[in-house]
């Protein structure tokens, strides 16, 4: 029996980059659509309160529609917006952010600042993870289809810089030539240094022994640019050949980025973001007041926000639950001769209970996609710190947390989104809260 076809007009884009339409009063989320377009969709997946579908034909196109350059765009789950002109992507992301803040956080933001664009809308990723799967007689690198575990060959990903894509192509070619591998591979993360051209390969493998891991390393030992390989096995087991870290520069600071530390994928735009955080943190200081500004940074990672701020004169306490990230931050402070820093390996919630009101002038938080815990929010409210800078990679959890913080006495004083992930629905947002 043939699937039913709908003709709908798209109202707007919503979280996740979906086009929203309505059929018989019910919500239909359409992948690959643009607001004001009339499109035909066939079939789709029904959920309790909405339905998901793909565009089967564009009947009345938007002037913002462009031809996606990626040959596997519609199959790969990595990008959602390649069919949309880049300037329009920025405008729609700002609109989604504004709507999410109102709907989830009950916050009215009259004018969302224009999204800071990525210097390059393609070729910006310095870190990318591929699944490894069997293809023909050999193996290949790829991504999963959206909403499934079916792999799509994608070693030519256009979000990766040309220099790194050459390395990935070589790795993919080596895999394709193997009818059998020394270990069963799940994925490989490739990290690349924009300043030094160093490449680190991190393999996720099934349980094995050292000899098998070493034979895996042998296959890629002479790939140009590779300065290290790491293999980590489910349930334990970790083997390293060469270095398990790369080095990169952010403005005038050099950072070591270990395999077990988080790395911001859009390293170039990360410099702009770091500069903005520093400017905002210091904006309330009088001349010479930087040396008296006391900053607590939670989820500090390797220190790309806190260390530049300390270099500019603030006293910064950097806190992270990842011991490897804290070690990288300490290392960066040492080799860059950055003083006025303190480091704590602790969960944000554990550290905050030790802090007393009046200890800090500014708190910077950069939590994972899940946002802040309720415990963390309660402690921040208890401290009544004059200002909080919140950096978020997820509008929904940001809106939720801002709702809690504003209900506790803070007001939203300024907001700036950054397009760290062009061609995708993701958005990074910096918010300043003041009492």
C-alpha positions as CSV (number, residue, x, y, z in Angstrom):
1,X,0.0,0.0,0.0
2,X,1.6,3.3,-1.0
3,X,2.4,5.9,1.7
4,X,0.2,8.9,2.0
5,X,1.6,12.2,0.6
6,X,1.0,15.6,2.2
7,X,1.3,19.1,0.7
8,X,2.1,21.6,3.5
9,X,3.4,25.1,3.9
10,X,6.2,25.5,6.4
11,X,5.6,28.0,9.2
12,X,9.0,28.3,10.8
13,X,12.2,26.4,11.8
14,X,12.3,25.0,15.3
15,X,14.9,23.4,17.6
16,X,16.9,20.8,15.7
17,X,16.5,22.6,12.3
18,X,13.1,21.0,11.5
19,X,10.5,22.9,9.5
20,X,7.2,23.1,11.3
21,X,3.9,22.6,9.5
22,X,0.5,21.4,10.6
23,X,-1.8,18.7,9.1
24,X,-5.3,18.5,10.5
25,X,-4.2,20.6,13.4
26,X,-1.3,18.3,14.3
27,X,2.3,19.2,14.2
28,X,4.4,17.9,11.4
29,X,8.2,18.3,11.6
30,X,9.8,18.3,8.1
31,X,13.5,17.7,7.6
32,X,15.0,19.7,4.7
33,X,12.3,22.4,4.6
34,X,12.5,26.2,4.8
35,X,9.9,28.7,6.2
36,X,7.3,29.9,3.7
37,X,8.0,27.0,1.4
38,X,5.3,24.7,0.1
39,X,6.5,21.2,0.0
40,X,5.3,17.6,-0.5
41,X,6.2,15.0,2.1
42,X,5.5,11.3,2.0
43,X,5.1,9.0,4.9
44,X,7.3,9.7,7.9
45,X,7.5,8.6,11.5
46,X,4.5,9.1,13.8
47,X,5.0,10.1,17.5
48,X,2.5,10.7,20.2
49,X,2.1,14.4,19.7
50,X,3.8,15.0,16.3
51,X,5.0,13.4,13.1
52,X,8.4,13.6,11.4
53,X,8.9,13.4,7.7
54,X,11.4,14.3,4.9
55,X,10.7,16.6,1.9
56,X,9.9,14.6,-1.1
57,X,9.4,17.6,-3.5
58,X,9.8,21.3,-3.1
59,X,6.7,22.9,-4.8
60,X,7.3,26.5,-4.0
61,X,10.9,27.1,-3.0
62,X,12.3,29.8,-0.7
63,X,14.8,32.3,-2.2
64,X,17.1,31.2,0.6
65,X,17.3,27.6,-0.7
66,X,20.7,26.5,-2.1
67,X,22.0,23.2,-3.5
68,X,23.7,21.3,-0.7
69,X,27.3,20.7,-1.8
70,X,27.7,17.4,0.2
71,X,26.9,14.3,-1.9
72,X,25.5,12.4,1.2
73,X,23.8,15.4,2.9
74,X,20.3,13.9,2.8
75,X,21.5,10.5,4.1
76,X,24.1,11.6,6.7
77,X,22.8,12.8,10.1
78,X,25.7,15.2,10.7
79,X,24.2,18.4,9.0
80,X,20.7,19.7,9.0
81,X,21.0,23.1,7.2
82,X,23.1,22.8,4.1
83,X,20.1,23.5,1.9
84,X,19.8,26.9,3.5
85,X,21.9,30.0,2.5
86,X,24.4,30.7,5.3
87,X,23.2,34.2,6.2
88,X,19.7,32.8,6.5
89,X,21.0,30.0,8.8
90,X,22.2,32.7,11.2
91,X,18.9,34.6,11.2
92,X,16.8,31.4,11.8
93,X,19.1,30.2,14.6
94,X,18.6,33.6,16.3
95,X,14.8,33.2,15.9
96,X,14.9,29.7,17.3
97,X,16.9,30.9,20.3
98,X,14.5,33.7,21.0
99,X,11.5,31.4,20.8
100,X,13.1,28.8,23.0
101,X,13.9,31.3,25.7
102,X,10.3,32.4,25.7
103,X,8.7,29.0,25.6
104,X,11.0,27.1,28.0
105,X,12.4,29.8,30.2
106,X,9.5,32.3,30.1
107,X,12.0,35.0,29.2
108,X,11.3,37.8,26.8
109,X,14.2,39.0,24.8
110,X,13.2,41.8,22.5
111,X,16.2,41.8,20.3
112,X,18.6,38.9,20.0
113,X,22.0,40.1,18.9
114,X,23.0,38.9,15.4
115,X,24.8,35.6,15.6
116,X,28.6,35.9,15.3
117,X,29.3,33.9,12.1
118,X,32.0,31.3,11.8
119,X,35.0,32.7,9.7
120,X,34.4,29.7,7.4
121,X,30.9,28.1,7.0
122,X,32.7,24.9,5.8
123,X,36.0,23.4,6.7
124,X,35.9,24.6,10.3
125,X,36.1,21.4,12.3
126,X,39.4,20.6,14.1
127,X,37.9,17.5,15.7
128,X,35.6,14.9,14.2
129,X,34.6,11.4,15.1
130,X,33.8,8.7,12.5
131,X,32.2,5.3,12.9
132,X,34.2,2.5,11.3
133,X,32.1,0.0,9.4
134,X,32.4,-2.8,6.8
135,X,32.0,-1.7,3.2
136,X,32.5,-4.2,0.4
137,X,35.6,-6.3,1.1
138,X,37.2,-3.6,3.2
139,X,36.2,-1.0,5.8
140,X,35.2,2.7,5.7
141,X,34.7,5.9,7.8
142,X,31.3,7.5,8.0
143,X,28.5,8.8,10.2
144,X,25.2,7.4,11.2
145,X,22.0,8.2,9.4
146,X,19.8,10.5,11.5
147,X,17.7,8.5,14.0
148,X,19.4,5.2,13.1
149,X,22.6,3.2,13.4
150,X,22.9,2.7,9.7
151,X,26.3,4.0,8.6
152,X,26.9,6.4,5.7
153,X,30.3,6.6,4.1
154,X,31.5,10.2,4.7
155,X,35.3,10.4,4.8
156,X,35.1,13.4,2.5
157,X,33.1,15.5,5.1
158,X,33.0,19.1,4.0
159,X,33.0,20.4,7.5
160,X,36.6,19.3,7.8
161,X,39.5,21.6,6.6
162,X,41.2,20.5,3.3
163,X,44.5,19.6,5.1
164,X,42.7,17.4,7.6
165,X,40.5,15.9,4.9
166,X,43.7,14.6,3.1
167,X,44.7,12.8,6.3
168,X,41.2,11.3,6.7
169,X,41.2,10.2,3.1
170,X,44.5,8.4,3.7
171,X,43.2,6.7,6.8
172,X,40.0,5.7,4.9
173,X,42.1,4.3,2.1
174,X,44.1,2.2,4.5
175,X,40.9,0.8,6.0
176,X,39.4,0.1,2.6
177,X,42.5,-2.0,1.7
178,X,42.1,-4.3,4.7
179,X,39.9,-7.4,4.4
180,X,40.5,-8.1,8.1
181,X,41.6,-5.8,10.9
182,X,43.7,-6.7,14.0
183,X,40.9,-5.5,16.3
184,X,37.2,-4.8,15.9
185,X,36.9,-1.0,15.5
186,X,33.9,1.0,16.6
187,X,35.0,4.6,15.8
188,X,38.0,6.9,15.4
189,X,38.2,10.5,16.6
190,X,40.6,12.7,14.6
191,X,42.0,15.8,16.2
192,X,44.0,18.4,14.3
193,X,46.1,21.4,15.4
194,X,45.3,24.5,13.3
195,X,48.7,26.0,14.2
196,X,51.0,23.0,14.1
197,X,49.2,20.6,11.7
198,X,49.5,17.8,14.3
199,X,47.0,14.9,14.0
200,X,45.9,12.6,16.8
201,X,44.0,9.4,16.1
202,X,41.9,7.9,18.9
203,X,40.4,4.5,18.2
204,X,37.5,3.0,20.1
205,X,37.8,-0.7,20.0
206,X,36.4,-3.9,21.5
207,X,38.4,-5.6,24.2
208,X,41.8,-6.9,23.0
209,X,45.4,-7.1,24.0
210,X,48.4,-4.9,23.5
211,X,49.8,-6.9,20.6
212,X,46.5,-6.4,18.6
213,X,46.5,-2.7,19.4
214,X,50.1,-2.4,18.2
215,X,49.2,-4.1,14.9
216,X,46.4,-1.5,14.5
217,X,48.8,1.3,15.1
218,X,51.2,-0.1,12.5
219,X,48.6,0.4,9.8
220,X,48.6,4.2,10.3
221,X,52.0,4.9,11.7
222,X,53.3,6.7,8.6
223,X,50.2,8.7,7.8
224,X,51.5,12.3,7.3
225,X,50.8,14.5,10.2
226,X,50.0,11.8,12.7
227,X,52.0,12.4,15.9
228,X,50.1,9.9,18.1
229,X,47.5,7.1,18.3
230,X,45.4,6.0,21.2
231,X,43.3,2.8,21.4
232,X,40.7,2.5,24.2
233,X,38.7,-0.6,24.8
234,X,35.3,-1.2,26.2
235,X,35.5,-2.2,29.9
236,X,39.1,-1.0,30.2
237,X,42.4,-1.1,28.4
238,X,44.2,1.8,26.9
239,X,47.3,1.8,24.6
240,X,49.3,4.7,23.3
241,X,51.9,5.1,20.5
242,X,53.6,8.5,20.3
243,X,51.8,11.4,22.0
244,X,48.3,11.3,23.4
245,X,47.9,15.1,22.9
246,X,48.2,17.8,20.4
247,X,49.2,21.5,20.8
248,X,47.4,24.5,19.4
249,X,47.4,28.2,19.9
250,X,44.6,30.5,21.0
251,X,45.6,34.2,20.5
252,X,49.0,34.4,22.2
253,X,48.6,31.3,24.4
254,X,49.7,27.8,23.6
255,X,47.5,24.8,24.8
256,X,48.1,21.1,25.2
257,X,44.9,19.2,24.4
258,X,45.0,15.7,25.7
259,X,43.0,12.9,24.2
260,X,40.8,12.6,27.3
261,X,40.2,16.4,27.5
262,X,37.3,18.2,25.7
263,X,38.3,20.0,22.5
264,X,36.2,22.8,20.9
265,X,35.7,21.7,17.3
266,X,35.6,25.2,15.8
267,X,39.0,26.3,17.2
268,X,39.2,29.5,15.1
269,X,35.9,30.9,16.3
270,X,36.7,29.7,19.8
271,X,39.3,32.5,19.9
272,X,36.6,35.1,19.3
273,X,34.4,33.5,22.0
274,X,37.3,33.5,24.5
275,X,38.0,37.2,23.8
276,X,34.3,38.1,24.3
277,X,34.1,36.2,27.6
278,X,37.1,38.1,28.8
279,X,35.7,41.5,27.7
280,X,32.4,40.9,29.4
281,X,34.0,39.6,32.6
282,X,36.3,42.7,32.8
283,X,33.7,45.2,31.6
284,X,32.6,46.1,35.1
285,X,36.1,46.8,36.4
286,X,37.4,50.3,36.9
287,X,40.9,51.2,35.6
288,X,43.3,49.0,37.3
289,X,40.5,46.9,38.8
290,X,41.3,43.8,36.8
291,X,43.8,42.8,39.5
292,X,41.0,42.8,42.1
293,X,38.5,40.9,40.0
294,X,37.9,37.4,41.4
295,X,36.5,34.9,39.0
296,X,35.3,31.4,39.6
297,X,35.1,29.3,36.4
298,X,33.1,26.0,36.5
299,X,33.5,23.3,33.9
300,X,36.7,25.1,32.9
301,X,38.2,22.4,30.7
302,X,41.7,23.1,29.5
303,X,41.4,26.8,30.4
304,X,40.7,28.5,27.0
305,X,38.3,30.9,28.8
306,X,39.9,31.4,32.2
307,X,43.6,31.6,31.3
308,X,43.3,34.4,28.8
309,X,41.2,36.2,31.5
310,X,44.0,35.7,34.0
311,X,46.6,36.9,31.5
312,X,44.6,40.2,31.4
313,X,44.9,40.6,35.2
314,X,42.0,38.8,36.9
315,X,42.4,36.2,39.7
316,X,40.8,33.1,38.3
317,X,40.0,29.8,40.0
318,X,39.5,27.1,37.3
319,X,37.4,24.0,38.3
320,X,36.7,20.9,36.4
321,X,35.7,17.3,37.2
322,X,38.1,15.9,34.5
323,X,41.5,15.4,36.0
324,X,43.1,15.3,32.5
325,X,41.6,18.7,31.6
326,X,42.8,20.2,34.8
327,X,46.3,18.9,34.1
328,X,46.2,20.5,30.6
329,X,45.1,23.8,32.1
330,X,47.9,23.7,34.7
331,X,50.4,22.9,31.9
332,X,49.1,25.8,29.8
333,X,49.5,28.2,32.7
334,X,53.0,27.1,33.3
335,X,54.4,27.2,29.7
336,X,52.6,30.5,29.0
337,X,53.8,32.0,32.3
338,X,50.2,32.9,33.4
339,X,50.0,33.6,37.1
340,X,47.0,34.6,39.3
341,X,45.4,31.2,38.7
342,X,44.2,28.4,41.0
343,X,43.1,25.0,39.9
344,X,40.7,22.5,41.4
345,X,39.8,19.0,40.3
346,X,36.2,18.7,41.5
347,X,32.6,18.6,40.4
348,X,31.0,22.0,40.2
349,X,28.4,21.0,42.9
350,X,31.2,19.8,45.3
351,X,33.2,23.0,44.9
352,X,30.4,25.4,45.3
353,X,29.4,24.1,48.7
354,X,32.8,25.3,49.9
355,X,32.4,28.8,48.6
356,X,31.1,31.6,50.8
357,X,29.1,34.7,49.7
358,X,31.5,37.5,48.8
359,X,34.4,35.2,47.7
360,X,33.9,36.0,44.0
361,X,32.8,38.8,41.8
362,X,32.0,36.8,38.7
363,X,31.1,33.1,38.1
364,X,31.6,31.6,34.6
365,X,29.8,28.4,33.8
366,X,30.2,26.3,30.6
367,X,28.3,23.1,31.3
368,X,27.8,20.2,29.0
369,X,24.7,20.0,26.8
370,X,22.6,18.8,29.8
371,X,23.0,22.2,31.4
372,X,23.4,22.9,35.1
373,X,22.1,20.6,37.8
374,X,19.4,21.9,40.2
375,X,22.0,21.6,43.0
376,X,24.4,23.8,41.1
377,X,21.8,26.4,40.4
378,X,20.8,26.4,44.1
379,X,24.4,27.0,45.2
380,X,24.9,29.8,42.6
381,X,21.8,31.5,44.0
382,X,23.0,31.1,47.5
383,X,26.3,32.9,46.8
384,X,24.6,36.0,45.3
385,X,27.6,36.7,43.1
386,X,27.1,40.0,41.3
387,X,27.5,38.6,37.8
388,X,27.2,35.2,36.1
389,X,28.5,34.5,32.6
390,X,26.7,31.4,31.2
391,X,28.1,29.7,28.0
392,X,25.7,27.2,26.6
393,X,25.7,24.8,23.6
394,X,22.0,23.9,23.9
395,X,19.2,26.6,23.8
396,X,16.6,24.4,25.6
397,X,18.7,23.6,28.7
398,X,20.0,27.2,28.6
399,X,16.4,28.5,28.7
400,X,15.5,26.2,31.5
401,X,18.5,27.2,33.6
402,X,18.0,30.9,32.9
403,X,14.4,30.6,34.1
404,X,15.6,29.2,37.4
405,X,18.3,31.8,37.8
406,X,16.1,34.8,37.0
407,X,13.4,33.4,39.3
408,X,16.1,33.5,42.0
409,X,16.9,37.2,41.6
410,X,19.1,37.5,38.5
411,X,18.2,39.5,35.4
412,X,19.4,38.9,31.9
413,X,21.6,41.9,31.0
414,X,23.1,40.8,27.6
415,X,23.2,37.8,25.3
416,X,25.4,36.9,22.3
417,X,25.1,33.8,20.1
418,X,28.0,32.3,18.2
419,X,27.7,29.9,15.2
420,X,30.3,27.4,16.3
421,X,28.7,24.7,14.1
422,X,27.6,26.0,10.7
423,X,25.4,23.8,8.5
424,X,24.0,22.2,11.7
425,X,21.2,23.2,14.0
426,X,23.5,23.7,17.0
427,X,24.2,27.1,18.5
428,X,26.6,28.4,21.2
429,X,25.2,31.2,23.4
430,X,26.9,33.5,25.9
431,X,24.6,35.2,28.5
432,X,25.4,37.7,31.2
433,X,23.2,37.7,34.3
434,X,23.4,40.4,36.9
435,X,21.8,41.0,40.3
